[in-house]
C-alpha cells in the first residue's frame, strides 16, 4: 500500500517539504459511524437541566378553592391542578442525562474516518510549526488570512498559551491539543490545520 503524502507549509504558506501519512488516512470514511460519533458528541454537550414543577411540587392546594355547588363555576378540587393559574405542569421537562455512550474503539475509528475525509477532500493543512510572538488576536487573524481560511480547527501538540488566548474570542477558529480532538470538531470547521508535532502524536494515538 502506498503511503499518502501531503505538502508541509510554513506560516507564510510556503511549501517547505512533504510528509508521508499513515495508511489509514486513505480509508473510505464510514458515514454511519461518523454520524453516530457526532450525535454522541452533541448529545453529551446538552445540559439537560430544564425543569418544571408538577402538581405535587407547586405550593398551595391543601384545601378546596371554593364549594362544590352553587357558584355557577366549574368544580375545582385544588389550585395546584394544571388548568389553574400557577398550577402544576403536565408532562413538562425534567432534568435528564442526554449523553450517549460510544466505546473507545468506535470513537477512535470515527476520528480516523473524519481525518481521512479531511485528507480526501483536500481540506487538511500540515504546518511545520505555529507560534505567536504575543497573545494577540490580530496576529492569528493575519496568519489565517494568509492561509485562506474561513474557519479552521487548529491542532497543536501541546498547550501554547499565546495561541489559546489569541483564539479565545474568534468563533471561527478553535485551537485544541491532540488529546482533546473529536469527530464533531474535525467536521465543524472548513479546514483542519495540524502542526507536524501534532500530526506525529495524532497518528501514534490513533494507531492502536
N, C-alpha and C positions, 0 to 999 in steps of 0.2 A: 504494500500500500504506500502510495506516495504521500509525503508529508505536505500538508497545505502550507503555503507561505504568504506572509503579508509584509508590506513595507513598514519600516520604522521611521517615525518622524521626530524632529526636534521641535522646540516650542515656536520656531519660526516657520513651521510647516515645510521644512526641507527634508527630503528623504536622505537618511543617513545610513541606511542598511536594510537588510531583510531578516526576518526571523521565521524559523520553522515552528509550526504549531503542532500540537498533539493530534493524532489521527481522529480523535472524536470531534474535532472542530468541523469535520466533513460529514458528520452523521446527518441523516434526514430527520428533522425535528418531528417529534410525536405531538401533534396538536392537542389530542385529548389529555395527555399528561401535563402539558404546559397549562391548559385551561384549568385543570384540577389544582395545580400549584398556585395559579393566580387567584382563583376563587378562595382557596385556603388563606392566602395572604390578606386578601381584602376582608374576609370574614374575621380573621384574627385582629384586624385593625379596628373593628367595631367595638364601641364601649359597652353597649348593652345595658345602659343604666336607666333607660326610660322606665318610669314607674307611675302607676295610678292607684288610687285608693278604691277598694270595693266597698260595698255597703257595710261590711263588717269592720272597715278601717276608719271611716269618717266619724266625726263627733256627733253626738246627739242621738235622738231616735229612741230613747228609752220608754217613751210613752206615746200613746196615740195622739196625733196632732189636733184632731177635733172629733166630736162624737160621730158615731156611725150613720145615724139617720137624722133627718130634719133640717139639714143645712142647704140642701139643693146641690151640694158639691159631690164629686166622685169620692167614694170612700177611700181613705188612706190609713195605713197601719203604722207608718213610720216616716220621719222626714229624711231618713237615710236611703230610701228607695231610689232607684236610678232615675225615675221620672220627676223627682223633686229637685228644686234648685239646691245645689250644694250636696246632693246625694251622691251615692257611690257610682262608679263607672262600671259598665258591663263589658266584659271581655277586653279590657284595656291592657296596654303593655305592662309587663313586669320585668324586673332585672333578670337578664339571662346571659348565658355564655354562647356567643355565636361561633366560636373557634371550631375549625375542622382539622382533625389530625391528619398529617401526611408523614409517613415514615421517612427516616433519613435517606434510605436508598432512593426512594422516589423523588425526594427533594433535590438530591444531588443530580439525579438523572434529568430532572426538569430544568435545573440551572444549566447543565451542559447543553441541553436541547435549545434553550433560549440563546446561549452564547453561539451555538452553531448557526442559529437563524441569523444572528447579527453578522457573523463572518460571511455567510452565504449571500446576504443582501447587500454587502459592501458598506455596512454602517459601523464596522469595527475599526477603530483607530488606535494604533500602538505608538506610544511615545517613549523616547529614550529616558526621559525624566521630566518632571514638572516641579517647579518651585517658585514661590513668590518672594520678592525681596521684602515685602511688607504685607500685612493682612488687609490689603485694600481691594475693595470690590471692583474698582475701576481697572486694576491690573488684570484681574481674572476676566472681566468683560472684554478687555483688549485682546487677551490671549484667545478667548472663544471666537471672537470676530475673525482673527487670523486663521482659525481652523474651520471657518464657515459653519459654525454650529448654531442651530436654532434652539435646541435643547440637548442636554447631554448628562449621562451618568459617568462620573469620573472615578475610576477605581485606582486606589493607591495601596502600596504595600503596608505602610504604617501611618499613624496619625501625624498630619502636618498641621499644626495649629494655625499658621497663616492661611493655609488653603481652606480649612474648615470655616474660619471666621469670615474670609472674603466671600464665601459662597452662601453664608447663612441667610442673607436677605435676597437671594436670587431664586425665584420659584422654578426657573427653567434649568438650573444646574444643581446636581446633587453629588456630593463627594462622600464616598464610602471606602472603608478598608475591605480587604479580601474576605475577612470573616463575617462581614455584615451584608454581603451581596445576596440578593434574592431574585427569583424569577420575575416578579412584578416590576421591580425597578429596572431590570435589564430591558424590558419591553416598553416601559412607560415613556422613555425618552427617545429622541430622534437618533442619537448616536451613542455608542459605547466607547469611551476613551479609557484605555488601560496603559499604565506605565509598564516598562519592561520588568521591573521588580515585582509588580503585582501580577503580571502575566505568569511568571515562574511559580509564584506562590499559589495562584489560582489553579494552574494545571496540576500542581502537586496535591492540592486539597481535593481535586475532583478526579484524580486518577484512580482512587480506591473504588 
